[in-house]
Amino acid sequence: MAKAAKTAIKTKDQKAAAEAKNWTKVIKVVRSASSGAYTFKEQIVHKDKVKSFLAHK
């Protein structure tokens, strides 16, 4: 009985699960102009916009 409930939950949100696969967490290293220290900028972006995120300063 538990397996049936688990399967029902899994198949219920197939559309949402398919849409979630289109997003990517991107981590970019940014150097501070004043101190010279490195920081990390993290953002979740659509997979089509990853290159534009990395190209933007």
Secondary structure as a PSIPRED ss2 file (coil, helix, strand):
# PSIPRED VFORMAT (PSIPRED V4.0)

   1 M C   1.000  0.000  0.000
   2 A H   0.000  1.000  0.000
   3 K H   0.000  1.000  0.000
   4 A H   0.000  1.000  0.000
   5 A H   0.000  1.000  0.000
   6 K H   0.000  1.000  0.000
   7 T H   0.000  1.000  0.000
   8 A H   0.000  1.000  0.000
   9 I H   0.000  1.000  0.000
  10 K H   0.000  1.000  0.000
  11 T H   0.000  1.000  0.000
  12 K H   0.000  1.000  0.000
  13 D C   1.000  0.000  0.000
  14 Q H   0.000  1.000  0.000
  15 K H   0.000  1.000  0.000
  16 A H   0.000  1.000  0.000
  17 A H   0.000  1.000  0.000
  18 A H   0.000  1.000  0.000
  19 E H   0.000  1.000  0.000
  20 A H   0.000  1.000  0.000
  21 K C   1.000  0.000  0.000
  22 N C   1.000  0.000  0.000
  23 W E   0.000  0.000  1.000
  24 T E   0.000  0.000  1.000
  25 K E   0.000  0.000  1.000
  26 V E   0.000  0.000  1.000
  27 I E   0.000  0.000  1.000
  28 K E   0.000  0.000  1.000
  29 V E   0.000  0.000  1.000
  30 V E   0.000  0.000  1.000
  31 R E   0.000  0.000  1.000
  32 S C   1.000  0.000  0.000
  33 A C   1.000  0.000  0.000
  34 S C   1.000  0.000  0.000
  35 S C   1.000  0.000  0.000
  36 G C   1.000  0.000  0.000
  37 A C   1.000  0.000  0.000
  38 Y E   0.000  0.000  1.000
  39 T E   0.000  0.000  1.000
  40 F E   0.000  0.000  1.000
  41 K E   0.000  0.000  1.000
  42 E E   0.000  0.000  1.000
  43 Q E   0.000  0.000  1.000
  44 I E   0.000  0.000  1.000
  45 V E   0.000  0.000  1.000
  46 H E   0.000  0.000  1.000
  47 K H   0.000  1.000  0.000
  48 D H   0.000  1.000  0.000
  49 K H   0.000  1.000  0.000
  50 V H   0.000  1.000  0.000
  51 K H   0.000  1.000  0.000
  52 S H   0.000  1.000  0.000
  53 F H   0.000  1.000  0.000
  54 L H   0.000  1.000  0.000
  55 A H   0.000  1.000  0.000
  56 H C   1.000  0.000  0.000
  57 K C   1.000  0.000  0.000
